[in-house]
């Protein structure tokens, strides 16, 4: 993952950390889930303001109650910016 440039804009929203340029704030998060009998294969990506899609992370969890709990913890770990809506 690349680091933000040092030329940060002074016009950042309250949802954007002060060290992140507003141009890098995702417009949307997307989680893809491939459900199988024994596993959940997941991929988290973001849509950036310049309409680029960046894959941020992918992994696999057991298709169990504990695996689902670990999945939500993983999503929350990677969810860095507040967005207006979350759809499942």
N, C-alpha and C positions, 0 to 999 in steps of 0.2 A: 504494500500500500504506500503510495507516495505521500509526502508531507505537504501541507499547505504552503503556498509561497509566503514570503515575509511581507509582501505588499497587501496587507489586509485593508479592506474598505472600512471607513469609519461609520458607514451607514448600514449597520447590521441590525437585524430584528432581535427581539428579546428571546426568541427561540434558538438563536444561533450563538454558540459559545464565542466569547470575545476573540479567541485566537484562530477562528475558522472564518475564511472569507465567505460572505453571503452567497457568492457564486457557486460554492461547493455544497450548500445546504440542499439536501435531497427534496424533490417535489413529492416523491412517493417511494414507499418501501414496498417490496413484493417478496413474498415467501412462496416458493414452489414446493409442493410436497408430493412425492411418489410413495403411495401407500401400498405396501405388500403385507402378506400374512404375518411376517415376523419383524418387519422393519419399516421405518419412516426415513426416506432419503429426502433431505431438505436442502434448499438453496435460497439464500437471501441476496436480493439485488436492490439497487436504488436507481431511480430516474432523476438525473441531475437537470438543472435549469437549461443547460444547452442541449437537452434531450438525449444525452448519452446514457446508456444503461451500463452500470458497473456491478459486477458480481462481487459481493463483499465477503461471502463465506458459504461453505457447504459442508454438510456432515451427515451422519446417520444416527438414528436412535432406534431402540427396541420398540416394537409396536405393543407396548404395555402401558399401564397407568403411570408407572415410574418413568418410562421413556417419554411419555407425553409431558409430564412435569419438567423433565430435563429439556425438552424441546422449547417450552415456554421460557424457561430460564435463559436458554441460548438466544432466543429471539430478543428478549429484553437486554441481554448483554450487548448485542449488536445494534440496537435501536438507539442512535445517538442524538437525533434531533426530533423535536416534537412536530408532528404533522397534524393536519386538521381532522383526519378520519383514519380509522383502521378498519379494514374489511377482511373478513375471513371467509 
